[in-house]
Amino acid sequence: MFSFLSNLIHMGYPKSVIDLESQKIKLRQQNYPKNGSGEFVISGDTLEYNVIKRHGVVAEIIPISQIYIIELEMTAHHSGSLYIYGERPKFWCRPLTFNGSDVFVAHAAYTYIVAKRQDDLHNPLKAKIAPLAIELKRHLDEGEFDEETLENMRKNNVSFLEPKPRTIPVTPAQEAPIPQASPTLSVADELLKLKNLVDTGVITPAEFEREKRRLLGG
């Protein structure tokens, strides 16, 4: 069922990494770093959009707080695109296409940005993720990929397969942390945040129900 991933890895498609040492998510196009290709580098509170030009790299620093739409799309052929939108100082869009097992790094980038924006109740992030991306991530989490595919991922430095220290703020191959109730937020606010996470595919409906029961004292 998942032989397409193994085939793509053998062809050298994976280019993206989750760099635990530098605490960065790097989502790159298939032909990176050839002329015209690009990458997203996500770290802390910023997204860096780099495009390779003949005269060098053109870099743009985008605060995650200025992102107001994020969309992770996939095709039936398992290629995909991550779209980042903003509206200041005017409407803009930064797209990036990817292939193969890079879908897992794209999922990590999507999850990270959604988690970063989950506390902004006055200017909520609009997020949309392809069901196929959620399904593939679930299969990875549940160990349904064969050993040959996993070994090829490791050989190609797809580092999301390695153990991850809990102290790292980046959340590769993990779902965004479920918000815990705090004195400054009402139960209604917490439920709203949880509903947004389940609507955007960051947490599962089962996790939503579990946390809802906890918040309501059930």
ZADO-1210 file (C-alpha; in nm, 4 decimals, padded with zeros to 6 digits):
<atoms>
<atom x="00.0000" y="00.0000" z="00.0000" code="MET" pos="1"/>
<atom x="00.2824" y="00.2392" z="00.0820" code="PHE" pos="2"/>
<atom x="00.5333" y="00.1238" z="-00.1818" code="SER" pos="3"/>
<atom x="00.5120" y="00.4680" z="-00.3486" code="PHE" pos="4"/>
<atom x="00.7042" y="00.6153" z="-00.0554" code="LEU" pos="5"/>
<atom x="00.9823" y="00.3596" z="-00.0829" code="SER" pos="6"/>
<atom x="01.0056" y="00.4188" z="-00.4593" code="ASN" pos="7"/>
<atom x="01.0233" y="00.7957" z="-00.4191" code="LEU" pos="8"/>
<atom x="01.2921" y="00.7666" z="-00.1512" code="ILE" pos="9"/>
<atom x="01.5034" y="00.5404" z="-00.3761" code="HIS" pos="10"/>
<atom x="01.4801" y="00.8122" z="-00.6425" code="MET" pos="11"/>
<atom x="01.6229" y="01.0658" z="-00.3995" code="GLY" pos="12"/>
<atom x="01.3133" y="01.2785" z="-00.3552" code="TYR" pos="13"/>
<atom x="01.3239" y="01.3513" z="00.0184" code="PRO" pos="14"/>
<atom x="01.4896" y="01.6904" z="00.0688" code="LYS" pos="15"/>
<atom x="01.3173" y="01.8202" z="00.3790" code="SER" pos="16"/>
<atom x="01.4314" y="01.7676" z="00.7372" code="VAL" pos="17"/>
<atom x="01.3347" y="01.8369" z="01.0940" code="ILE" pos="18"/>
<atom x="01.6636" y="01.9567" z="01.2400" code="ASP" pos="19"/>
<atom x="01.6531" y="01.8915" z="01.6128" code="LEU" pos="20"/>
<atom x="01.9984" y="02.0389" z="01.6691" code="GLU" pos="21"/>
<atom x="01.9084" y="02.3812" z="01.5315" code="SER" pos="22"/>
<atom x="01.5386" y="02.3382" z="01.6243" code="GLN" pos="23"/>
<atom x="01.4183" y="02.4124" z="01.2726" code="LYS" pos="24"/>
<atom x="01.1715" y="02.2567" z="01.0302" code="ILE" pos="25"/>
<atom x="01.3004" y="02.2782" z="00.6716" code="LYS" pos="26"/>
<atom x="01.0461" y="02.2007" z="00.4002" code="LEU" pos="27"/>
<atom x="01.2098" y="02.2030" z="00.0565" code="ARG" pos="28"/>
<atom x="01.1010" y="02.1598" z="-00.3022" code="GLN" pos="29"/>
<atom x="01.2067" y="01.8435" z="-00.4838" code="GLN" pos="30"/>
<atom x="01.4744" y="02.0163" z="-00.6970" code="ASN" pos="31"/>
<atom x="01.6193" y="02.2291" z="-00.4140" code="TYR" pos="32"/>
<atom x="01.8714" y="02.3997" z="-00.4331" code="PRO" pos="33"/>
<atom x="01.8434" y="02.4431" z="-00.8097" code="LYS" pos="34"/>
<atom x="01.7577" y="02.7795" z="-00.9603" code="ASN" pos="35"/>
<atom x="01.3964" y="02.8745" z="-00.9002" code="GLY" pos="36"/>
<atom x="01.3394" y="02.6290" z="-00.6156" code="SER" pos="37"/>
<atom x="01.2455" y="02.7305" z="-00.2626" code="GLY" pos="38"/>
<atom x="01.2212" y="02.6274" z="00.0990" code="GLU" pos="39"/>
<atom x="01.0337" y="02.7130" z="00.4174" code="PHE" pos="40"/>
<atom x="01.2478" y="02.7300" z="00.7315" code="VAL" pos="41"/>
<atom x="01.0330" y="02.7433" z="01.0450" code="ILE" pos="42"/>
<atom x="01.1822" y="02.8210" z="01.3845" code="SER" pos="43"/>
<atom x="01.0618" y="03.0030" z="01.6928" code="GLY" pos="44"/>
<atom x="00.8048" y="03.2649" z="01.5917" code="ASP" pos="45"/>
<atom x="00.9108" y="03.3073" z="01.2289" code="THR" pos="46"/>
<atom x="00.8867" y="03.1432" z="00.8892" code="LEU" pos="47"/>
<atom x="01.1737" y="03.2101" z="00.6504" code="GLU" pos="48"/>
<atom x="01.0914" y="03.1788" z="00.2804" code="TYR" pos="49"/>
<atom x="01.4047" y="03.1269" z="00.0698" code="ASN" pos="50"/>
<atom x="01.4056" y="03.1200" z="-00.3102" code="VAL" pos="51"/>
<atom x="01.7139" y="03.0243" z="-00.5133" code="ILE" pos="52"/>
<atom x="01.7926" y="03.2781" z="-00.7859" code="LYS" pos="53"/>
<atom x="02.0837" y="03.2993" z="-01.0271" code="ARG" pos="54"/>
<atom x="02.2386" y="03.5811" z="-00.8287" code="HIS" pos="55"/>
<atom x="02.1892" y="03.4107" z="-00.4916" code="GLY" pos="56"/>
<atom x="01.9244" y="03.3376" z="-00.2321" code="VAL" pos="57"/>
<atom x="01.6302" y="03.5752" z="-00.1873" code="VAL" pos="58"/>
<atom x="01.5143" y="03.5473" z="00.1741" code="ALA" pos="59"/>
<atom x="01.1942" y="03.6748" z="00.3312" code="GLU" pos="60"/>
<atom x="01.1243" y="03.6625" z="00.7051" code="ILE" pos="61"/>
<atom x="00.7549" y="03.6221" z="00.7902" code="ILE" pos="62"/>
<atom x="00.6320" y="03.6426" z="01.1521" code="PRO" pos="63"/>
<atom x="00.4013" y="03.3494" z="01.2214" code="ILE" pos="64"/>
<atom x="00.1637" y="03.5971" z="01.3871" code="SER" pos="65"/>
<atom x="00.1035" y="03.7520" z="01.0412" code="GLN" pos="66"/>
<atom x="-00.0087" y="03.4242" z="00.8821" code="ILE" pos="67"/>
<atom x="-00.3872" y="03.4141" z="00.8631" code="TYR" pos="68"/>
<atom x="-00.4467" y="03.1139" z="00.6347" code="ILE" pos="69"/>
<atom x="-00.2514" y="02.7871" z="00.6035" code="ILE" pos="70"/>
<atom x="-00.3510" y="02.5042" z="00.3691" code="GLU" pos="71"/>
<atom x="-00.1842" y="02.1655" z="00.3245" code="LEU" pos="72"/>
<atom x="-00.3005" y="02.0000" z="00.0029" code="GLU" pos="73"/>
<atom x="-00.2178" y="01.6615" z="-00.1512" code="MET" pos="74"/>
<atom x="-00.2976" y="01.4923" z="-00.4815" code="THR" pos="75"/>
<atom x="-00.3862" y="01.1307" z="-00.5515" code="ALA" pos="76"/>
<atom x="-00.0269" y="01.0892" z="-00.6754" code="HIS" pos="77"/>
<atom x="00.1021" y="01.1866" z="-00.3283" code="HIS" pos="78"/>
<atom x="00.2608" y="01.5140" z="-00.4230" code="SER" pos="79"/>
<atom x="00.1422" y="01.8188" z="-00.2360" code="GLY" pos="80"/>
<atom x="00.1626" y="02.1876" z="-00.1607" code="SER" pos="81"/>
<atom x="00.1747" y="02.3991" z="00.1528" code="LEU" pos="82"/>
<atom x="00.0177" y="02.7420" z="00.1078" code="TYR" pos="83"/>
<atom x="00.0827" y="03.0305" z="00.3467" code="ILE" pos="84"/>
<atom x="-00.1353" y="03.3436" z="00.3214" code="TYR" pos="85"/>
<atom x="-00.1241" y="03.6855" z="00.4820" code="GLY" pos="86"/>
<atom x="-00.2935" y="04.0219" z="00.4350" code="GLU" pos="87"/>
<atom x="-00.0450" y="04.2807" z="00.5631" code="ARG" pos="88"/>
<atom x="00.0534" y="04.5216" z="00.4203" code="PRO" pos="89"/>
<atom x="-00.1539" y="04.3654" z="00.1393" code="LYS" pos="90"/>
<atom x="-00.2772" y="04.0189" z="00.0491" code="PHE" pos="91"/>
<atom x="00.0036" y="03.7731" z="-00.0264" code="TRP" pos="92"/>
<atom x="00.0551" y="03.3992" z="-00.0790" code="CYS" pos="93"/>
<atom x="00.3712" y="03.1884" z="-00.0456" code="ARG" pos="94"/>
<atom x="00.3282" y="02.8375" z="-00.1937" code="PRO" pos="95"/>
<atom x="00.5708" y="02.5465" z="-00.1775" code="LEU" pos="96"/>
<atom x="00.5325" y="02.2076" z="-00.3483" code="THR" pos="97"/>
<atom x="00.6764" y="01.8807" z="-00.2158" code="PHE" pos="98"/>
<atom x="00.6944" y="01.5102" z="-00.2980" code="ASN" pos="99"/>
<atom x="00.7268" y="01.1724" z="-00.1341" code="GLY" pos="100"/>
<atom x="00.7933" y="01.1345" z="00.2361" code="SER" pos="101"/>
<atom x="00.8288" y="01.5129" z="00.2631" code="ASP" pos="102"/>
<atom x="00.4568" y="01.5003" z="00.3413" code="VAL" pos="103"/>
<atom x="00.5505" y="01.4206" z="00.7020" code="PHE" pos="104"/>
<atom x="00.7714" y="01.7288" z="00.7299" code="VAL" pos="105"/>
<atom x="00.4941" y="01.9341" z="00.5675" code="ALA" pos="106"/>
<atom x="00.2541" y="01.7942" z="00.8285" code="HIS" pos="107"/>
<atom x="00.4987" y="01.8938" z="01.1051" code="ALA" pos="108"/>
<atom x="00.5248" y="02.2477" z="00.9608" code="ALA" pos="109"/>
<atom x="00.1446" y="02.2743" z="00.9431" code="TYR" pos="110"/>
<atom x="00.1046" y="02.1435" z="01.2988" code="THR" pos="111"/>
<atom x="00.3714" y="02.3761" z="01.4364" code="TYR" pos="112"/>
<atom x="00.2142" y="02.6891" z="01.2857" code="ILE" pos="113"/>
<atom x="-00.1367" y="02.5900" z="01.3973" code="VAL" pos="114"/>
<atom x="-00.0081" y="02.5271" z="01.7514" code="ALA" pos="115"/>
<atom x="00.1717" y="02.8619" z="01.7560" code="LYS" pos="116"/>
<atom x="-00.1468" y="03.0445" z="01.6609" code="ARG" pos="117"/>
<atom x="-00.3943" y="02.8518" z="01.8774" code="GLN" pos="118"/>
<atom x="-00.3978" y="03.1111" z="02.1574" code="ASP" pos="119"/>
<atom x="-00.4922" y="03.4000" z="01.9261" code="ASP" pos="120"/>
<atom x="-00.8683" y="03.4033" z="01.9817" code="LEU" pos="121"/>
<atom x="-00.9145" y="03.7548" z="01.8389" code="HIS" pos="122"/>
<atom x="-00.7447" y="03.6826" z="01.5041" code="ASN" pos="123"/>
<atom x="-00.7800" y="03.3040" z="01.4657" code="PRO" pos="124"/>
<atom x="-00.5841" y="03.1182" z="01.2030" code="LEU" pos="125"/>
<atom x="-00.7839" y="02.9613" z="00.9209" code="LYS" pos="126"/>
<atom x="-00.6359" y="02.6163" z="00.8639" code="ALA" pos="127"/>
<atom x="-00.7170" y="02.3364" z="00.6205" code="LYS" pos="128"/>
<atom x="-00.5410" y="02.0019" z="00.5782" code="ILE" pos="129"/>
<atom x="-00.5936" y="01.7280" z="00.3214" code="ALA" pos="130"/>
<atom x="-00.7464" y="01.4081" z="00.4664" code="PRO" pos="131"/>
<atom x="-00.4741" y="01.2063" z="00.2882" code="LEU" pos="132"/>
<atom x="-00.2014" y="01.3882" z="00.4839" code="ALA" pos="133"/>
<atom x="-00.3781" y="01.3061" z="00.8116" code="ILE" pos="134"/>
<atom x="-00.4187" y="00.9431" z="00.7043" code="GLU" pos="135"/>
<atom x="-00.0515" y="00.8993" z="00.6106" code="LEU" pos="136"/>
<atom x="00.0603" y="01.0575" z="00.9388" code="LYS" pos="137"/>
<atom x="-00.1677" y="00.8210" z="01.1302" code="ARG" pos="138"/>
<atom x="-00.0223" y="00.5209" z="00.9474" code="HIS" pos="139"/>
<atom x="00.3284" y="00.6399" z="01.0387" code="LEU" pos="140"/>
<atom x="00.2344" y="00.6854" z="01.4050" code="ASP" pos="141"/>
<atom x="00.0738" y="00.3411" z="01.4187" code="GLU" pos="142"/>
<atom x="00.3793" y="00.1672" z="01.2687" code="GLY" pos="143"/>
<atom x="00.2119" y="00.0527" z="00.9486" code="GLU" pos="144"/>
<atom x="00.5048" y="00.1262" z="00.7145" code="PHE" pos="145"/>
<atom x="00.7267" y="-00.1692" z="00.6257" code="ASP" pos="146"/>
<atom x="01.0843" y="-00.1836" z="00.7529" code="GLU" pos="147"/>
<atom x="01.2369" y="-00.1281" z="00.4080" code="GLU" pos="148"/>
<atom x="01.0530" y="00.2020" z="00.3695" code="THR" pos="149"/>
<atom x="01.1495" y="00.3145" z="00.7195" code="LEU" pos="150"/>
<atom x="01.5136" y="00.2214" z="00.6630" code="GLU" pos="151"/>
<atom x="01.5214" y="00.4162" z="00.3360" code="ASN" pos="152"/>
<atom x="01.3778" y="00.7164" z="00.5191" code="MET" pos="153"/>
<atom x="01.6540" y="00.6925" z="00.7795" code="ARG" pos="154"/>
<atom x="01.9249" y="00.6653" z="00.5114" code="LYS" pos="155"/>
<atom x="01.7921" y="00.9832" z="00.3515" code="ASN" pos="156"/>
<atom x="01.8116" y="01.1742" z="00.6808" code="ASN" pos="157"/>
<atom x="01.4389" y="01.2010" z="00.7292" code="VAL" pos="158"/>
<atom x="01.5034" y="01.2791" z="01.0940" code="SER" pos="159"/>
<atom x="01.1427" y="01.2752" z="01.2148" code="PHE" pos="160"/>
<atom x="01.1880" y="00.8996" z="01.2651" code="LEU" pos="161"/>
<atom x="01.4484" y="00.9498" z="01.5368" code="GLU" pos="162"/>
<atom x="01.3690" y="00.9818" z="01.9098" code="PRO" pos="163"/>
<atom x="01.2822" y="01.3408" z="02.0001" code="LYS" pos="164"/>
<atom x="01.3636" y="01.5074" z="02.3328" code="PRO" pos="165"/>
<atom x="01.0517" y="01.6388" z="02.5040" code="ARG" pos="166"/>
<atom x="01.2183" y="01.9769" z="02.5663" code="THR" pos="167"/>
<atom x="01.2454" y="02.0635" z="02.1943" code="ILE" pos="168"/>
<atom x="00.9814" y="02.3279" z="02.1117" code="PRO" pos="169"/>
<atom x="00.9433" y="02.2021" z="01.7536" code="VAL" pos="170"/>
<atom x="00.6888" y="01.9174" z="01.7379" code="THR" pos="171"/>
<atom x="00.7937" y="01.6952" z="01.4416" code="PRO" pos="172"/>
<atom x="00.5847" y="01.3855" z="01.3735" code="ALA" pos="173"/>
<atom x="00.3814" y="01.4619" z="01.6850" code="GLN" pos="174"/>
<atom x="00.0461" y="01.6236" z="01.7129" code="GLU" pos="175"/>
<atom x="00.0391" y="01.9753" z="01.8542" code="ALA" pos="176"/>
<atom x="00.0307" y="01.9759" z="02.2343" code="PRO" pos="177"/>
<atom x="-00.3226" y="01.9824" z="02.3709" code="ILE" pos="178"/>
<atom x="-00.3684" y="02.3087" z="02.5606" code="PRO" pos="179"/>
<atom x="-00.4035" y="02.2789" z="02.9367" code="GLN" pos="180"/>
<atom x="-00.6460" y="02.4903" z="03.1335" code="ALA" pos="181"/>
<atom x="-00.4945" y="02.8015" z="03.2887" code="SER" pos="182"/>
<atom x="-00.6272" y="03.0567" z="03.5365" code="PRO" pos="183"/>
<atom x="-00.6442" y="03.3261" z="03.2672" code="THR" pos="184"/>
<atom x="-00.8674" y="03.1246" z="03.0310" code="LEU" pos="185"/>
<atom x="-01.2240" y="03.0149" z="03.0913" code="SER" pos="186"/>
<atom x="-01.3438" y="02.6623" z="03.0218" code="VAL" pos="187"/>
<atom x="-01.5317" y="02.8012" z="02.7213" code="ALA" pos="188"/>
<atom x="-01.2080" y="02.9469" z="02.5818" code="ASP" pos="189"/>
<atom x="-01.0292" y="02.6154" z="02.6293" code="GLU" pos="190"/>
<atom x="-01.3102" y="02.4275" z="02.4552" code="LEU" pos="191"/>
<atom x="-01.2996" y="02.6762" z="02.1666" code="LEU" pos="192"/>
<atom x="-00.9262" y="02.6194" z="02.1279" code="LYS" pos="193"/>
<atom x="-00.9730" y="02.2421" z="02.1345" code="LEU" pos="194"/>
<atom x="-01.2543" y="02.2635" z="01.8774" code="LYS" pos="195"/>
<atom x="-01.0266" y="02.4624" z="01.6467" code="ASN" pos="196"/>
<atom x="-00.7520" y="02.1986" z="01.6808" code="LEU" pos="197"/>
<atom x="-00.9843" y="01.9111" z="01.5938" code="VAL" pos="198"/>
<atom x="-01.1397" y="02.1060" z="01.3032" code="ASP" pos="199"/>
<atom x="-00.7942" y="02.1677" z="01.1548" code="THR" pos="200"/>
<atom x="-00.6799" y="01.8077" z="01.1945" code="GLY" pos="201"/>
<atom x="-00.4181" y="01.8727" z="01.4613" code="VAL" pos="202"/>
<atom x="-00.5827" y="01.6494" z="01.7228" code="ILE" pos="203"/>
<atom x="-00.8257" y="01.3616" z="01.6771" code="THR" pos="204"/>
<atom x="-01.1949" y="01.3660" z="01.7755" code="PRO" pos="205"/>
<atom x="-01.1157" y="01.1093" z="02.0462" code="ALA" pos="206"/>
<atom x="-00.8519" y="01.3400" z="02.1961" code="GLU" pos="207"/>
<atom x="-01.0995" y="01.6276" z="02.1816" code="PHE" pos="208"/>
<atom x="-01.3628" y="01.4276" z="02.3709" code="GLU" pos="209"/>
<atom x="-01.1098" y="01.3184" z="02.6338" code="ARG" pos="210"/>
<atom x="-00.9919" y="01.6741" z="02.6991" code="GLU" pos="211"/>
<atom x="-01.3490" y="01.8054" z="02.6991" code="LYS" pos="212"/>
<atom x="-01.4439" y="01.5576" z="02.9693" code="ARG" pos="213"/>
<atom x="-01.1391" y="01.6607" z="03.1712" code="ARG" pos="214"/>
<atom x="-01.2245" y="02.0319" z="03.1435" code="LEU" pos="215"/>
<atom x="-01.5865" y="01.9724" z="03.2376" code="LEU" pos="216"/>
<atom x="-01.4871" y="01.7541" z="03.5296" code="GLY" pos="217"/>
<atom x="-01.6427" y="01.4412" z="03.3850" code="GLY" pos="218"/>
</atoms>
